[in-house]
Amino acid sequence: MITVFSMARGPRLLRRGLGSFPLLALTLCLLSAAIAAGWVAHGQGPGDGPPPAFEGFRQVRLKTIQSQLDQVQGSYLVILGDSHAERLFMPTLCGLPLVNAGISGATVADVLDLARKIRPPREPEAVLLVVGTNDIWAKRNPETGEAEGRFRSGLDALKQRLTTWGGRRALIAIPPVADKEDALFPRSAAARYSSLLAQSCEPARCTYLDVFGGAPDGARGRAAFSDGVHLRDYAGFMRRREAELCSSLGLATRK
């Protein structure tokens, strides 16, 4: 049987359901906010899986990254990591195409999972790694031996995986956050985990550089951040250190 919705009945039905609409809208808003809060706060606790919103985003992002890898021609570079990597808009670096393989909210474990799933069509000249901010989130108890052990193990596994890609690696120190975010992302933990990044970098195939923390103090003030955690101009920071970075990767002559 086909039910015909007449224009005459429509307003009455709308008025009948109008009383419940604000409650429904509020419920949906609160649910969305809860999901977003878990995502923006960089995941769940150490023993929990990723929230559905993050998992869905990660799957879409993985396909996008693979598609870009499949399209890049000639020699190229890859930047791998968390939202600091994903927010970098820099089509070329050292005179080569730069494929952005960052995923917002990613921990070192998430980056390792990504590196295991994507398939570069050929060896990149180098891989830049920006990771650690989500691992030092205060709710992950980053300054415990257990948390540091997970991070160190993740870096070791990631090093082994990226070795199969060939090329050199550049490990980037954890970027600073605004003063108001220091309680959530402690500077002491950032310094400690950045030192772990440096320690995992073997001289023959790897370089370590504090790209986003090496600018003059004026460039690191409150105006430098879009939300307290993320910088406004990642490319600007990268360009300031580009010559040094490219030289350390043996790519200076390609600029």
Secondary structure, 3 states (H helix, E strand, C coil): CCCCCCCCHHHHHHHHHHCCHHHHHHHHHHHHHHHHHHHHCCCCCCCCCCCHHHHHHHHHHHHHHHHHHHHCCCCCEEEEECHHHHCCCCCEECCEEEEEEECCCCCHHHHHHHHHHCCCCCCCCEEEEECCCCCCCHHHCCCCHHHHHHHHHHHHHHHHHHHCCCCEEEEECCCCCCHHHCCCCCHHHHHHHHHHHHHCCCCCCEEEECCCCCCCHHHHCHHHECCCCCECCHHHHHHHHHHHHHHHCCCHHHC
